[in-house]
Amino acid sequence: MQLRSRKVLAECLALTGLSERELARAAGLGHATVNHLLTGRRGGCSLDTARAIERVFEIEAGGLFVPDSNADLAGLARLSLQQAGSRS
């Protein structure tokens, strides 16, 4: 998954008052993963990592990250179907 915007991710942190380390802990990730996304050292991550970060901010699948492969696209489609089914 490709991060849409480092600036938006940084703004999410600022709005919630979370630090990089707090986001990492809440998402079950290493601090380096979050830091590398924020600094641009990494532009993407796995679908699971993307969803973990989006869940912390209560953002729907694909809100902060976009698919960069067919596997990511299929995974997002599967998640969307699951979310739609849980709302019914």
N, C-alpha and C positions, 0 to 999 in steps of 0.2 A: 504494500500500500504506500502511496506517495502522499506526503504531507502537503496539504493545499497551501498553507501559509505559516511560516514561522511566526510572523507577526500576530496572527490570530491565536496561535497556541500561547504565545506570551501574554496576549490580552486576556485569554481565559484564566491563566494563572493569576494575573493582576486582579481581575474581577472577583475571583473566588478567595483571594488572599493566600493561596497555597504557594509554597516554595517548590522548587524542582524536586527536592527530596521528598516532600510530602506527597506530591503527585505520584512520584515513583512508588512510594510505599502504598498509597491507596490503590494504585493500579496493579500492584504486585510485580513491579518491574525494578530493574536496577537503575540507580541514579544516572549512570553513564548513558543509558538508552535515552532517557528524557533530555539530558544535557546535549547529547549529540543531535537530537532533533531540533532543539531550540537554537543551537549555534550554527546549524547547517552542515555540520560534519557528516551527518547522515540525512538524506532527504526522504528516506522511506523506512518501512518496517513491515513486519508480518501482519496479517489480518488480525490475529489474536492480540498483538500489541496495540494496534490501532483501536480496536474495539475496547480494550481495557482502558485506554486513555479517554476515549469518547464517553464511556460509561461513567467515569469519575465526574465529568462535566455534564452528564445527563444529556448528551447530544446523540441524535439518531445515527445509525450506521451510515458511514459515508459523509458525515458532516465536516469532519476535520481532515479526513484522508480520502483519496480517490484510488481506485484500483489501477495497478500498473501491470497487471497480467490477467490472462483469462482465468487463472485459478482464483485470483482475488475477486474478479467480477462474479464468478460462480459462487464464491463464499458470501459475498454481499447479497446476492440474490437469495441465497438460502436463509440468511439472517433476516432479510426483509419478509420472507414468507413466514418465518417463525414468529416474528413480531406481529405480523398481521393476524396470525392464528391466535396469539395470546390475547389480542385486544377483543376478539369476538366473544 
